[in-house]
Amino acid sequence: MDLKPSVLTEDEIKSLLTTIDESLIREAKKTCLTGLEDTVLVRGEPGGSIVYDLNGRRIIDMTSQAWTLNVGYSHPDVVYAAALQSSMLNHVRYGFPTIPRLKLMLKLKEIYGYERVALNTQGGGWAIEVALKLAMINKPGADTFLVAWRSYHGNSLALTAASHPLPGLIRYKGFGEERFIRYPYPYCYRCPFKMKYPECSLDPCLTFVEKTIKYATRGVNSVAAILIEPIQGPGGVVPAPRDYLKELIELGEKYNIFIVFDEAQTANGRVGAWSVAHLYGLKPHMMTLTKGLGGGFPIGATLAKGEFKGLSYPEEHTTFGGNPVPYAAALINLIVIEKLNLVERARIMGEYALKRLNEMKEKFEIIGDVRGYGLYLGLDLVKNRETKEPALEEAEEVVKRALDKGALYALDMPDIMGEEVSMRNVIKIRPPLVIKKEELDEALNILEESLMEISREYDYKFSKA
């Protein structure tokens, strides 16, 4: 590939993309209509988990940039695929097939076992919207959807209504709120029914869903689908028990309601399996993917069983939805995951990280729960292990201290009642699947140091051993 600029020089383009002064940063931030972080990121180590900011500071990324860079920053194979595809064909109208698009659909069919695939270049929210459309097309007359407490499915006007309410942070009403009915997620550590799993046999949770279908809607025939994250992501890294998901699928079969697994965050090897569905040996009617699918490029996919009627062109076209560049990147990304055996590596590294985190739990009174699979883990910080009151300020401080020390972590989304924020205390641990063991150790050591500092300052008991 002989790629050279024709209007600007290479040095001019490089300068435009790699240098900026403080005055331009301030001006741009004033111009921007959305909030921006303080840290300006400039360069990641190719195929690695290290990123550098504008000042050259080295940061171990334990977030994979919104759980997306499973193969690390700017993986050479993925970037080469995107550049090569861009040099040949960088855009087509939605209806035109391209080689990357065709091969990617077949690769997804091979990996995930679904006979029908729709691709988009908008991401997970659009993939969910496609699933909603498919559900209504395949169950005519049904236009109601069940969504879980503290779920997150996207940020369009429709999916704002489908996701957990964030009053004050989101100042507008989502469209179609009447289409979405909420049910309690099986959050076993903080059970909404004050029971214990597995002694509860999941009866309260499943009974609630069934009664919601019968009594909180316009009837069984009005319900098109039930959406669920098999492990809640923004809601706090909360795995639903396998038996719950299995029985939810059976409930869907009983009432002719489609079950949709939103695996935006958990698929593509993240949980030490290709997906939670793979991990649990389950197959819902539909599954949606994004995040780690594109290797850093914007993409979403909606997978459906073979019996589903498809979408017409007016129902599913977008201007950039056929773009071959992210499809080329995603295709190569999946093959890299296979060739580097990253699914198994995520399982092994995840078991190691989980062991370290559980050792921390033994040492620090502030840690109430450790949970997750593979490199998709959560540390639930509490003020009191008996009451499980979330330690909000402390969690925020731990993440801040860790970043100061060179490790980037993130928190779950808040729970807002009036002026009170009652959640946002789960530290999310989701590094690139390629992270080196010594980098993982370094980042976990930084986390432990930060927990020790906060425990000392906020007067929580901890062991120095």
SEFI-956253 format. One record per residue (C-alpha): x, y, z; residue in one letter; residue number from 1. Coordinates in steps of 0.5 Angstrom, whole numbers, plus 500, padded with zeros to 3 digits. Example, Ala and Ser with C-alpha at 12.3 -4.5 7.8 and 13.67 -1.06 7.14 Angstrom:
2
[site [525, 491, 516], 'A', 1],
[site [527, 498, 514], 'S', 2],
END
This chain:
465
[site [500, 500, 500], 'M', 1],
[site [503, 506, 498], 'D', 2],
[site [499, 512, 501], 'L', 3],
[site [502, 519, 500], 'K', 4],
[site [498, 526, 501], 'P', 5],
[site [497, 530, 495], 'S', 6],
[site [495, 537, 498], 'V', 7],
[site [498, 537, 504], 'L', 8],
[site [505, 535, 506], 'T', 9],
[site [506, 529, 511], 'E', 10],
[site [509, 534, 516], 'D', 11],
[site [503, 539, 516], 'E', 12],
[site [498, 533, 517], 'I', 13],
[site [503, 530, 522], 'K', 14],
[site [503, 537, 526], 'S', 15],
[site [496, 538, 525], 'L', 16],
[site [494, 531, 529], 'L', 17],
[site [500, 531, 534], 'T', 18],
[site [501, 538, 537], 'T', 19],
[site [496, 543, 540], 'I', 20],
[site [498, 549, 545], 'D', 21],
[site [494, 550, 551], 'E', 22],
[site [490, 556, 548], 'S', 23],
[site [487, 552, 543], 'L', 24],
[site [485, 547, 548], 'I', 25],
[site [482, 552, 552], 'R', 26],
[site [478, 555, 546], 'E', 27],
[site [476, 548, 544], 'A', 28],
[site [473, 546, 550], 'K', 29],
[site [469, 553, 551], 'K', 30],
[site [467, 551, 543], 'T', 31],
[site [465, 544, 545], 'C', 32],
[site [457, 543, 547], 'L', 33],
[site [459, 537, 551], 'T', 34],
[site [463, 536, 557], 'G', 35],
[site [470, 533, 556], 'L', 36],
[site [475, 530, 561], 'E', 37],
[site [481, 534, 563], 'D', 38],
[site [486, 529, 560], 'T', 39],
[site [488, 530, 553], 'V', 40],
[site [490, 523, 550], 'L', 41],
[site [495, 523, 544], 'V', 42],
[site [498, 516, 543], 'R', 43],
[site [497, 509, 545], 'G', 44],
[site [502, 503, 545], 'E', 45],
[site [500, 499, 539], 'P', 46],
[site [497, 493, 541], 'G', 47],
[site [498, 495, 548], 'G', 48],
[site [494, 497, 554], 'S', 49],
[site [499, 504, 555], 'I', 50],
[site [496, 511, 553], 'V', 51],
[site [500, 517, 553], 'Y', 52],
[site [497, 524, 555], 'D', 53],
[site [499, 531, 552], 'L', 54],
[site [505, 531, 557], 'N', 55],
[site [508, 525, 556], 'G', 56],
[site [505, 521, 562], 'R', 57],
[site [504, 514, 561], 'R', 58],
[site [498, 511, 564], 'I', 59],
[site [495, 504, 564], 'I', 60],
[site [488, 504, 561], 'D', 61],
[site [484, 499, 566], 'M', 62],
[site [478, 501, 562], 'T', 63],
[site [480, 500, 554], 'S', 64],
[site [477, 506, 553], 'Q', 65],
[site [469, 504, 554], 'A', 66],
[site [471, 497, 554], 'W', 67],
[site [472, 497, 547], 'T', 68],
[site [480, 496, 545], 'L', 69],
[site [480, 489, 547], 'N', 70],
[site [486, 488, 542], 'V', 71],
[site [489, 494, 545], 'G', 72],
[site [491, 501, 542], 'Y', 73],
[site [492, 502, 535], 'S', 74],
[site [493, 494, 533], 'H', 75],
[site [497, 494, 527], 'P', 76],
[site [493, 489, 524], 'D', 77],
[site [487, 493, 525], 'V', 78],
[site [490, 499, 523], 'V', 79],
[site [493, 497, 517], 'Y', 80],
[site [486, 494, 515], 'A', 81],
[site [482, 500, 516], 'A', 82],
[site [488, 504, 512], 'A', 83],
[site [488, 499, 506], 'L', 84],
[site [481, 499, 506], 'Q', 85],
[site [480, 507, 506], 'S', 86],
[site [485, 507, 500], 'S', 87],
[site [481, 503, 496], 'M', 88],
[site [474, 504, 498], 'L', 89],
[site [472, 509, 504], 'N', 90],
[site [465, 510, 503], 'H', 91],
[site [459, 506, 499], 'V', 92],
[site [451, 507, 500], 'R', 93],
[site [448, 503, 505], 'Y', 94],
[site [445, 498, 500], 'G', 95],
[site [451, 496, 496], 'F', 96],
[site [455, 490, 499], 'P', 97],
[site [463, 490, 500], 'T', 98],
[site [467, 485, 501], 'I', 99],
[site [469, 487, 508], 'P', 100],
[site [461, 487, 510], 'R', 101],
[site [460, 480, 507], 'L', 102],
[site [466, 477, 510], 'K', 103],
[site [464, 480, 517], 'L', 104],
[site [457, 478, 517], 'M', 105],
[site [459, 471, 515], 'L', 106],
[site [465, 471, 521], 'K', 107],
[site [459, 473, 526], 'L', 108],
[site [455, 468, 524], 'K', 109],
[site [461, 463, 525], 'E', 110],
[site [463, 465, 532], 'I', 111],
[site [456, 467, 535], 'Y', 112],
[site [452, 462, 531], 'G', 113],
[site [446, 466, 529], 'Y', 114],
[site [443, 466, 522], 'E', 115],
[site [441, 473, 521], 'R', 116],
[site [446, 479, 522], 'V', 117],
[site [445, 486, 521], 'A', 118],
[site [451, 491, 521], 'L', 119],
[site [451, 499, 523], 'N', 120],
[site [457, 504, 524], 'T', 121],
[site [453, 507, 529], 'Q', 122],
[site [454, 503, 535], 'G', 123],
[site [450, 499, 540], 'G', 124],
[site [445, 504, 541], 'G', 125],
[site [443, 503, 534], 'W', 126],
[site [444, 495, 534], 'A', 127],
[site [439, 495, 540], 'I', 128],
[site [434, 500, 535], 'E', 129],
[site [435, 494, 530], 'V', 130],
[site [433, 489, 535], 'A', 131],
[site [426, 493, 537], 'L', 132],
[site [424, 494, 530], 'K', 133],
[site [426, 486, 528], 'L', 134],
[site [421, 485, 534], 'A', 135],
[site [416, 489, 532], 'M', 136],
[site [416, 486, 525], 'I', 137],
[site [416, 479, 527], 'N', 138],
[site [410, 480, 532], 'K', 139],
[site [406, 485, 529], 'P', 140],
[site [402, 489, 533], 'G', 141],
[site [407, 488, 539], 'A', 142],
[site [410, 495, 541], 'D', 143],
[site [412, 494, 548], 'T', 144],
[site [418, 492, 551], 'F', 145],
[site [421, 490, 558], 'L', 146],
[site [427, 493, 561], 'V', 147],
[site [431, 492, 567], 'A', 148],
[site [432, 497, 573], 'W', 149],
[site [439, 500, 572], 'R', 150],
[site [439, 498, 565], 'S', 151],
[site [443, 502, 560], 'Y', 152],
[site [441, 501, 552], 'H', 153],
[site [443, 507, 549], 'G', 154],
[site [443, 515, 548], 'N', 155],
[site [438, 516, 543], 'S', 156],
[site [431, 519, 545], 'L', 157],
[site [428, 512, 544], 'A', 158],
[site [433, 509, 548], 'L', 159],
[site [434, 514, 553], 'T', 160],
[site [427, 512, 555], 'A', 161],
[site [429, 505, 555], 'A', 162],
[site [435, 506, 560], 'S', 163],
[site [436, 508, 567], 'H', 164],
[site [433, 515, 569], 'P', 165],
[site [438, 520, 570], 'L', 166],
[site [435, 526, 573], 'P', 167],
[site [439, 532, 573], 'G', 168],
[site [444, 529, 568], 'L', 169],
[site [439, 528, 563], 'I', 170],
[site [435, 534, 562], 'R', 171],
[site [430, 532, 557], 'Y', 172],
[site [425, 527, 557], 'K', 173],
[site [426, 521, 552], 'G', 174],
[site [421, 519, 547], 'F', 175],
[site [416, 513, 547], 'G', 176],
[site [417, 512, 555], 'E', 177],
[site [410, 509, 555], 'E', 178],
[site [413, 503, 551], 'R', 179],
[site [418, 501, 556], 'F', 180],
[site [416, 497, 562], 'I', 181],
[site [421, 496, 568], 'R', 182],
[site [423, 490, 572], 'Y', 183],
[site [428, 488, 577], 'P', 184],
[site [434, 486, 575], 'Y', 185],
[site [437, 480, 579], 'P', 186],
[site [442, 484, 583], 'Y', 187],
[site [444, 478, 588], 'C', 188],
[site [449, 482, 592], 'Y', 189],
[site [443, 488, 593], 'R', 190],
[site [437, 483, 592], 'C', 191],
[site [431, 488, 591], 'P', 192],
[site [427, 482, 595], 'F', 193],
[site [432, 482, 601], 'K', 194],
[site [433, 474, 599], 'M', 195],
[site [439, 470, 598], 'K', 196],
[site [441, 466, 592], 'Y', 197],
[site [441, 460, 591], 'P', 198],
[site [436, 459, 597], 'E', 199],
[site [431, 464, 593], 'C', 200],
[site [431, 459, 587], 'S', 201],
[site [430, 466, 583], 'L', 202],
[site [422, 465, 584], 'D', 203],
[site [421, 472, 586], 'P', 204],
[site [425, 475, 580], 'C', 205],
[site [422, 471, 575], 'L', 206],
[site [415, 471, 578], 'T', 207],
[site [416, 479, 578], 'F', 208],
[site [417, 479, 571], 'V', 209],
[site [411, 474, 569], 'E', 210],
[site [407, 479, 573], 'K', 211],
[site [409, 485, 569], 'T', 212],
[site [408, 482, 563], 'I', 213],
[site [401, 480, 565], 'K', 214],
[site [399, 486, 569], 'Y', 215],
[site [403, 492, 568], 'A', 216],
[site [402, 492, 560], 'T', 217],
[site [396, 492, 555], 'R', 218],
[site [397, 484, 555], 'G', 219],
[site [401, 479, 553], 'V', 220],
[site [400, 480, 546], 'N', 221],
[site [403, 487, 546], 'S', 222],
[site [410, 485, 549], 'V', 223],
[site [415, 485, 543], 'A', 224],
[site [421, 483, 547], 'A', 225],
[site [425, 483, 554], 'I', 226],
[site [432, 487, 554], 'L', 227],
[site [437, 485, 558], 'I', 228],
[site [444, 486, 559], 'E', 229],
[site [446, 479, 562], 'P', 230],
[site [452, 482, 566], 'I', 231],
[site [449, 489, 567], 'Q', 232],
[site [455, 494, 565], 'G', 233],
[site [454, 501, 567], 'P', 234],
[site [449, 498, 573], 'G', 235],
[site [455, 496, 577], 'G', 236],
[site [458, 490, 573], 'V', 237],
[site [452, 485, 576], 'V', 238],
[site [452, 478, 573], 'P', 239],
[site [445, 475, 572], 'A', 240],
[site [445, 468, 575], 'P', 241],
[site [445, 463, 569], 'R', 242],
[site [439, 460, 571], 'D', 243],
[site [435, 466, 571], 'Y', 244],
[site [437, 468, 564], 'L', 245],
[site [435, 460, 562], 'K', 246],
[site [428, 461, 565], 'E', 247],
[site [427, 468, 562], 'L', 248],
[site [429, 465, 555], 'I', 249],
[site [423, 460, 557], 'E', 250],
[site [419, 465, 559], 'L', 251],
[site [419, 468, 553], 'G', 252],
[site [418, 462, 549], 'E', 253],
[site [412, 461, 553], 'K', 254],
[site [409, 468, 552], 'Y', 255],
[site [412, 469, 545], 'N', 256],
[site [416, 474, 547], 'I', 257],
[site [423, 475, 544], 'F', 258],
[site [429, 475, 549], 'I', 259],
[site [435, 480, 547], 'V', 260],
[site [441, 480, 550], 'F', 261],
[site [445, 486, 550], 'D', 262],
[site [452, 484, 550], 'E', 263],
[site [455, 491, 548], 'A', 264],
[site [460, 491, 553], 'Q', 265],
[site [461, 483, 555], 'T', 266],
[site [462, 480, 548], 'A', 267],
[site [468, 479, 543], 'N', 268],
[site [472, 475, 549], 'G', 269],
[site [471, 480, 554], 'R', 270],
[site [468, 475, 559], 'V', 271],
[site [473, 470, 558], 'G', 272],
[site [468, 467, 553], 'A', 273],
[site [466, 470, 546], 'W', 274],
[site [460, 472, 550], 'S', 275],
[site [456, 471, 556], 'V', 276],
[site [451, 467, 552], 'A', 277],
[site [457, 462, 550], 'H', 278],
[site [459, 462, 557], 'L', 279],
[site [453, 460, 560], 'Y', 280],
[site [451, 456, 554], 'G', 281],
[site [445, 460, 552], 'L', 282],
[site [442, 462, 546], 'K', 283],
[site [437, 468, 546], 'P', 284],
[site [432, 470, 540], 'H', 285],
[site [437, 476, 539], 'M', 286],
[site [444, 479, 541], 'M', 287],
[site [447, 486, 540], 'T', 288],
[site [454, 487, 540], 'L', 289],
[site [459, 493, 539], 'T', 290],
[site [465, 496, 543], 'K', 291],
[site [470, 491, 542], 'G', 292],
[site [467, 488, 536], 'L', 293],
[site [471, 494, 532], 'G', 294],
[site [478, 494, 535], 'G', 295],
[site [477, 502, 536], 'G', 296],
[site [472, 503, 530], 'F', 297],
[site [465, 505, 530], 'P', 298],
[site [461, 499, 529], 'I', 299],
[site [455, 495, 532], 'G', 300],
[site [451, 488, 530], 'A', 301],
[site [444, 485, 531], 'T', 302],
[site [444, 478, 531], 'L', 303],
[site [438, 474, 530], 'A', 304],
[site [435, 467, 529], 'K', 305],
[site [434, 464, 522], 'G', 306],
[site [427, 464, 523], 'E', 307],
[site [426, 472, 523], 'F', 308],
[site [424, 476, 518], 'K', 309],
[site [429, 481, 516], 'G', 310],
[site [428, 489, 515], 'L', 311],
[site [427, 493, 508], 'S', 312],
[site [431, 498, 506], 'Y', 313],
[site [427, 504, 508], 'P', 314],
[site [427, 501, 515], 'E', 315],
[site [434, 500, 516], 'E', 316],
[site [438, 504, 512], 'H', 317],
[site [443, 510, 514], 'T', 318],
[site [448, 514, 510], 'T', 319],
[site [454, 511, 513], 'F', 320],
[site [451, 505, 515], 'G', 321],
[site [455, 501, 509], 'G', 322],
[site [462, 504, 510], 'N', 323],
[site [467, 498, 509], 'P', 324],
[site [472, 501, 513], 'V', 325],
[site [470, 499, 520], 'P', 326],
[site [467, 493, 517], 'Y', 327],
[site [474, 491, 515], 'A', 328],
[site [477, 493, 522], 'A', 329],
[site [472, 489, 525], 'A', 330],
[site [473, 483, 521], 'L', 331],
[site [481, 483, 522], 'I', 332],
[site [480, 485, 529], 'N', 333],
[site [476, 478, 530], 'L', 334],
[site [481, 474, 527], 'I', 335],
[site [487, 477, 531], 'V', 336],
[site [483, 475, 537], 'I', 337],
[site [482, 468, 535], 'E', 338],
[site [490, 468, 533], 'K', 339],
[site [492, 471, 539], 'L', 340],
[site [487, 466, 543], 'N', 341],
[site [485, 473, 547], 'L', 342],
[site [478, 469, 549], 'V', 343],
[site [482, 464, 553], 'E', 344],
[site [487, 469, 555], 'R', 345],
[site [482, 474, 558], 'A', 346],
[site [479, 468, 562], 'R', 347],
[site [486, 466, 565], 'I', 348],
[site [488, 474, 566], 'M', 349],
[site [481, 475, 569], 'G', 350],
[site [482, 469, 574], 'E', 351],
[site [488, 472, 576], 'Y', 352],
[site [486, 479, 577], 'A', 353],
[site [479, 476, 581], 'L', 354],
[site [484, 473, 586], 'K', 355],
[site [488, 479, 587], 'R', 356],
[site [481, 483, 588], 'L', 357],
[site [479, 478, 593], 'N', 358],
[site [485, 478, 597], 'E', 359],
[site [484, 486, 597], 'M', 360],
[site [477, 484, 600], 'K', 361],
[site [480, 480, 605], 'E', 362],
[site [485, 486, 607], 'K', 363],
[site [480, 492, 606], 'F', 364],
[site [473, 493, 610], 'E', 365],
[site [471, 498, 605], 'I', 366],
[site [470, 493, 599], 'I', 367],
[site [464, 489, 600], 'G', 368],
[site [463, 485, 594], 'D', 369],
[site [468, 483, 588], 'V', 370],
[site [464, 480, 582], 'R', 371],
[site [465, 479, 574], 'G', 372],
[site [468, 474, 569], 'Y', 373],
[site [474, 474, 565], 'G', 374],
[site [477, 482, 565], 'L', 375],
[site [470, 484, 566], 'Y', 376],
[site [470, 485, 574], 'L', 377],
[site [467, 490, 579], 'G', 378],
[site [469, 492, 586], 'L', 379],
[site [463, 494, 590], 'D', 380],
[site [466, 499, 595], 'L', 381],
[site [461, 500, 602], 'V', 382],
[site [461, 504, 608], 'K', 383],
[site [459, 498, 612], 'N', 384],
[site [459, 491, 610], 'R', 385],
[site [452, 489, 614], 'E', 386],
[site [448, 495, 611], 'T', 387],
[site [452, 495, 604], 'K', 388],
[site [451, 503, 604], 'E', 389],
[site [455, 505, 598], 'P', 390],
[site [461, 509, 599], 'A', 391],
[site [460, 514, 594], 'L', 392],
[site [466, 519, 595], 'E', 393],
[site [471, 514, 597], 'E', 394],
[site [470, 510, 590], 'A', 395],
[site [471, 517, 587], 'E', 396],
[site [477, 519, 591], 'E', 397],
[site [480, 512, 589], 'V', 398],
[site [479, 513, 582], 'V', 399],
[site [482, 520, 582], 'K', 400],
[site [488, 517, 586], 'R', 401],
[site [489, 511, 582], 'A', 402],
[site [490, 516, 576], 'L', 403],
[site [495, 521, 579], 'D', 404],
[site [499, 514, 580], 'K', 405],
[site [498, 512, 573], 'G', 406],
[site [492, 507, 572], 'A', 407],
[site [486, 509, 569], 'L', 408],
[site [479, 506, 572], 'Y', 409],
[site [472, 508, 572], 'A', 410],
[site [466, 508, 576], 'L', 411],
[site [459, 505, 575], 'D', 412],
[site [453, 510, 573], 'M', 413],
[site [449, 514, 579], 'P', 414],
[site [443, 512, 582], 'D', 415],
[site [439, 519, 583], 'I', 416],
[site [433, 520, 587], 'M', 417],
[site [431, 528, 588], 'G', 418],
[site [438, 531, 590], 'E', 419],
[site [441, 525, 592], 'E', 420],
[site [446, 520, 589], 'V', 421],
[site [445, 513, 592], 'S', 422],
[site [450, 509, 587], 'M', 423],
[site [456, 510, 583], 'R', 424],
[site [461, 506, 588], 'N', 425],
[site [463, 500, 583], 'V', 426],
[site [470, 501, 581], 'I', 427],
[site [470, 498, 574], 'K', 428],
[site [476, 493, 572], 'I', 429],
[site [476, 492, 564], 'R', 430],
[site [483, 493, 561], 'P', 431],
[site [485, 491, 554], 'P', 432],
[site [485, 483, 553], 'L', 433],
[site [492, 484, 551], 'V', 434],
[site [495, 487, 558], 'I', 435],
[site [501, 484, 560], 'K', 436],
[site [501, 481, 567], 'K', 437],
[site [506, 486, 569], 'E', 438],
[site [502, 492, 567], 'E', 439],
[site [496, 488, 570], 'L', 440],
[site [500, 487, 577], 'D', 441],
[site [502, 495, 577], 'E', 442],
[site [495, 497, 576], 'A', 443],
[site [492, 493, 581], 'L', 444],
[site [498, 495, 586], 'N', 445],
[site [496, 502, 584], 'I', 446],
[site [489, 501, 586], 'L', 447],
[site [491, 497, 593], 'E', 448],
[site [495, 503, 594], 'E', 449],
[site [489, 508, 593], 'S', 450],
[site [485, 504, 597], 'L', 451],
[site [490, 504, 603], 'M', 452],
[site [490, 511, 603], 'E', 453],
[site [483, 512, 602], 'I', 454],
[site [482, 507, 608], 'S', 455],
[site [487, 511, 612], 'R', 456],
[site [483, 518, 611], 'E', 457],
[site [476, 516, 612], 'Y', 458],
[site [478, 511, 618], 'D', 459],
[site [476, 504, 615], 'Y', 460],
[site [480, 498, 618], 'K', 461],
[site [485, 495, 613], 'F', 462],
[site [491, 490, 614], 'S', 463],
[site [498, 492, 612], 'K', 464],
[site [500, 485, 611], 'A', 465],
END
